[in-house]
Amino acid sequence: MNFPHIHPIAFSIGPLDIRWYSLSYIAGILISWIIVRKFLINSNKNISKEFIDELLNYAVIGIIVGGRLGYVLFYNFEYYLFSPIEILKIWKGGMSFHGGLIGIIIAIIIYSNKRKINYLEITDMIALVSPIGIFFGRIANFINGELFGRITYSKFGIIFPNGGDLPRHPSQLYEAFFEGIAIFLILNLLFFFSKFRFYKGFFSGMFLFLYGFFRFFVEYFREPDSQIGYFFEFVTLGQILCIPMIILGIFIISKVIKKQNNAKS
């Protein structure tokens, strides 16, 4: 199957080009903000719509700064070391999920301390809607023809413009499904239809575990970054970064459940 050529620029306003990559961030953040204000804050009397509006500013800064610095440090440090001005050119792409995760965690800690609210109350809400942004981001990766998968001869194979003449897994779409749709459904079904909605920190831990698990799995279909390659000849950097997420997620979940059980006994 040939790649469905979609121009990376969605539209232009005079000399300003609006790219699908940028729109994916805007769409993910905007939809998440709306869902939190309309459906999630009703379950928490400590959090108001004004609180969420102010939190949005912190979250956006954390995602952008953390995502960019994460990419620079984790994936292409040598290049940016000798071309530091390129760090500022975010419109060219180059964002790291794991860096963005660290960035938004730091932003939430700062904001929760400012408002004197337990940060787990905030991270649980963020965890419930974060898959939306991940979904749009992976779709944008597909449109850009970047982060494509390894060579395959299955019926799912697509010949990407920058991926050579052989078909490759559309791993961006795999990630959009597992890291976006699947995690969103699992977390929100648990939130609305189980007792875990009352377990503070549970959804933060579940998000870390599920993302780490699914990303680790999908990385087997994704082509490693050319400037990095494999570690130990079979593990990618993405998989290595997912291991602490999985461990931390399991730790948080087990600690939350133990705390709830102790409270009942």
PLY file of the C-alpha trace (Angstrom):
ply
format ascii 1.0
element vertex 265
property float x
property float y
property float z
element edge 264
property int vertex1
property int vertex2
end_header
0.00 0.00 0.00
1.33 3.43 -0.89
1.43 6.23 1.62
-1.65 8.50 1.38
0.20 11.74 0.75
-1.24 14.39 3.05
0.56 17.69 3.10
2.01 18.37 6.58
0.73 21.96 6.32
-3.02 22.01 7.03
-3.48 25.60 5.87
-1.70 28.94 5.74
-2.57 32.39 7.04
-0.48 34.74 4.97
3.18 33.77 5.55
2.23 31.64 8.57
1.95 27.90 7.92
-0.33 25.95 10.27
0.84 22.34 10.43
-1.14 19.26 11.36
1.49 18.60 14.03
0.63 21.87 15.77
-3.10 21.32 15.35
-2.79 17.91 16.99
-1.42 19.51 20.16
-4.11 22.18 20.12
-6.90 19.64 19.54
-5.64 17.27 22.25
-5.29 20.00 24.86
-8.57 21.73 23.96
-10.70 18.56 23.96
-9.09 17.37 27.20
-9.79 20.73 28.83
-13.46 20.60 27.78
-13.94 17.03 29.05
-12.36 17.82 32.41
-14.53 20.93 32.89
-17.78 19.25 31.84
-17.51 15.71 33.19
-14.66 15.18 35.64
-14.53 18.06 38.10
-18.03 17.25 39.39
-16.50 14.31 41.25
-14.05 16.53 43.14
-15.33 19.39 45.31
-11.79 20.79 45.69
-11.45 21.58 42.00
-13.38 24.30 40.18
-13.57 25.38 36.55
-11.38 28.37 37.36
-8.83 25.97 38.85
-8.78 23.95 35.62
-8.44 27.09 33.49
-5.36 28.17 35.42
-3.96 24.63 35.46
-4.18 24.59 31.66
-1.49 27.26 31.42
0.89 25.26 33.60
0.13 22.05 31.70
0.79 23.57 28.26
4.14 24.98 29.38
5.10 21.67 30.99
4.19 19.64 27.89
5.99 21.90 25.41
9.13 22.60 27.43
9.40 19.05 28.79
8.62 17.43 25.45
11.20 19.49 23.60
13.96 19.16 26.18
13.22 15.45 26.48
13.74 15.00 22.75
16.95 17.03 22.85
18.40 15.11 25.80
17.12 11.61 25.06
17.16 11.37 21.29
19.48 13.88 19.62
21.73 15.50 22.20
24.88 15.62 20.08
23.12 17.42 17.22
21.58 20.09 19.46
24.80 20.46 21.44
26.45 21.91 18.34
23.28 23.61 17.02
21.61 24.99 20.17
19.52 27.55 18.26
17.66 24.59 16.67
16.20 23.73 20.09
13.86 26.70 19.74
12.53 25.61 16.34
9.73 23.46 17.71
7.71 23.84 14.50
10.17 21.52 12.79
9.05 18.68 15.05
11.01 16.74 17.62
9.04 16.16 20.83
9.46 13.36 23.34
6.46 11.86 25.12
8.56 10.87 28.11
9.99 14.39 28.32
6.51 15.87 28.09
5.35 13.52 30.85
8.14 14.69 33.15
7.39 18.29 32.23
3.69 18.09 33.05
4.37 16.21 36.31
6.70 19.02 37.41
4.13 21.63 36.34
1.38 19.86 38.33
3.58 19.61 41.44
4.32 23.34 41.26
0.66 24.23 40.74
-0.69 21.84 43.38
1.73 23.30 45.94
0.59 26.78 44.99
-3.10 25.89 45.45
-2.50 23.56 48.43
-4.19 20.56 46.77
-2.96 16.96 46.73
-1.23 16.55 43.37
-2.66 13.05 42.91
-6.13 14.58 42.63
-4.87 16.53 39.62
-2.77 13.79 38.03
-5.72 11.40 38.15
-7.81 13.82 36.09
-4.96 14.46 33.68
-4.43 10.70 33.28
-8.06 10.22 32.22
-7.78 12.66 29.30
-4.10 12.42 28.31
-4.74 9.59 25.80
-6.72 12.08 23.70
-3.63 14.19 23.05
-1.53 11.09 22.45
-4.03 9.89 19.84
-3.95 13.14 17.88
-0.17 13.34 18.18
0.31 9.88 16.66
-2.10 10.69 13.83
0.00 13.79 13.12
3.14 11.60 13.09
1.47 9.46 10.46
0.48 12.46 8.35
4.09 13.68 8.51
5.32 10.24 7.44
7.65 10.13 10.46
8.29 7.57 13.19
7.26 4.80 10.81
7.60 1.13 11.57
9.93 -1.69 10.64
9.83 -3.47 7.30
6.90 -5.86 6.88
5.29 -7.89 4.11
1.93 -8.08 5.83
-1.19 -6.49 4.35
-0.76 -3.59 6.77
2.52 -2.52 5.19
2.79 1.01 3.80
5.57 2.47 1.66
6.51 5.72 3.42
8.18 8.56 1.45
11.23 8.58 3.74
11.21 4.87 4.54
12.73 3.42 1.39
11.10 1.22 -1.23
9.87 -1.53 1.09
6.56 -1.51 3.01
6.68 -0.76 6.70
4.35 -1.10 9.65
2.23 2.04 10.19
3.35 1.97 13.80
2.04 5.50 14.34
-1.49 4.14 13.85
-0.78 1.20 16.15
0.29 3.68 18.82
-2.73 5.91 18.17
-4.97 2.92 18.87
-3.22 1.37 21.87
-1.78 4.47 23.56
-4.76 6.63 22.66
-8.07 4.85 22.17
-7.41 1.72 24.26
-6.00 3.52 27.30
-8.74 6.16 27.17
-11.48 3.50 27.15
-9.91 1.39 29.89
-9.32 4.30 32.27
-12.67 5.98 31.74
-14.66 2.76 32.01
-12.93 2.09 35.31
-13.57 5.66 36.45
-17.27 5.75 35.68
-18.19 2.13 36.42
-15.99 0.91 39.27
-15.05 1.65 42.84
-11.58 2.77 41.77
-12.83 6.30 41.04
-12.56 6.85 44.81
-8.98 5.55 45.01
-6.80 8.66 44.92
-3.76 8.03 42.71
-5.11 4.86 41.12
-5.61 6.33 37.65
-2.22 8.00 37.72
-0.64 4.62 38.33
-2.83 2.89 35.77
-1.92 5.42 33.10
1.81 4.97 33.73
1.47 1.19 33.63
-0.77 0.99 30.57
1.21 3.48 28.51
4.51 1.84 29.42
3.13 -1.62 28.63
1.53 -0.72 25.28
4.44 1.46 24.15
6.94 -1.27 25.02
4.93 -3.73 22.92
4.40 -1.44 19.91
8.10 -0.53 19.84
8.71 -4.00 18.39
6.94 -2.77 15.24
8.52 0.71 15.18
11.79 1.55 13.44
14.33 2.80 16.01
15.60 6.35 15.61
18.42 6.26 13.07
20.78 8.30 15.26
20.34 5.88 18.17
19.51 2.40 16.88
19.23 -0.52 19.30
20.61 -1.06 22.77
21.99 -4.54 23.37
21.01 -5.25 19.73
17.30 -5.72 20.44
15.94 -3.02 22.78
15.05 0.52 21.73
15.42 3.69 23.78
11.63 4.00 23.86
11.38 0.60 25.53
14.07 1.46 28.06
12.22 4.66 29.00
9.00 2.66 29.42
10.44 0.26 32.00
10.51 2.80 34.87
6.95 3.85 33.89
5.72 0.28 34.24
7.50 -0.23 37.56
6.32 3.11 38.98
2.77 2.45 37.78
2.62 -0.94 39.50
4.11 0.57 42.67
1.52 3.38 42.79
-1.41 1.04 42.08
-0.36 -1.46 44.74
0.26 1.30 47.29
-3.14 2.92 46.61
-5.04 -0.38 46.87
-3.17 -1.33 50.07
-4.00 2.05 51.59
-7.69 1.60 50.76
-7.78 -1.91 52.18
-6.10 -0.76 55.39
-8.63 2.06 55.71
-11.50 -0.45 55.52
-10.04 -2.87 58.07
0 1
1 2
2 3
3 4
4 5
5 6
6 7
7 8
8 9
9 10
10 11
11 12
12 13
13 14
14 15
15 16
16 17
17 18
18 19
19 20
20 21
21 22
22 23
23 24
24 25
25 26
26 27
27 28
28 29
29 30
30 31
31 32
32 33
33 34
34 35
35 36
36 37
37 38
38 39
39 40
40 41
41 42
42 43
43 44
44 45
45 46
46 47
47 48
48 49
49 50
50 51
51 52
52 53
53 54
54 55
55 56
56 57
57 58
58 59
59 60
60 61
61 62
62 63
63 64
64 65
65 66
66 67
67 68
68 69
69 70
70 71
71 72
72 73
73 74
74 75
75 76
76 77
77 78
78 79
79 80
80 81
81 82
82 83
83 84
84 85
85 86
86 87
87 88
88 89
89 90
90 91
91 92
92 93
93 94
94 95
95 96
96 97
97 98
98 99
99 100
100 101
101 102
102 103
103 104
104 105
105 106
106 107
107 108
108 109
109 110
110 111
111 112
112 113
113 114
114 115
115 116
116 117
117 118
118 119
119 120
120 121
121 122
122 123
123 124
124 125
125 126
126 127
127 128
128 129
129 130
130 131
131 132
132 133
133 134
134 135
135 136
136 137
137 138
138 139
139 140
140 141
141 142
142 143
143 144
144 145
145 146
146 147
147 148
148 149
149 150
150 151
151 152
152 153
153 154
154 155
155 156
156 157
157 158
158 159
159 160
160 161
161 162
162 163
163 164
164 165
165 166
166 167
167 168
168 169
169 170
170 171
171 172
172 173
173 174
174 175
175 176
176 177
177 178
178 179
179 180
180 181
181 182
182 183
183 184
184 185
185 186
186 187
187 188
188 189
189 190
190 191
191 192
192 193
193 194
194 195
195 196
196 197
197 198
198 199
199 200
200 201
201 202
202 203
203 204
204 205
205 206
206 207
207 208
208 209
209 210
210 211
211 212
212 213
213 214
214 215
215 216
216 217
217 218
218 219
219 220
220 221
221 222
222 223
223 224
224 225
225 226
226 227
227 228
228 229
229 230
230 231
231 232
232 233
233 234
234 235
235 236
236 237
237 238
238 239
239 240
240 241
241 242
242 243
243 244
244 245
245 246
246 247
247 248
248 249
249 250
250 251
251 252
252 253
253 254
254 255
255 256
256 257
257 258
258 259
259 260
260 261
261 262
262 263
263 264
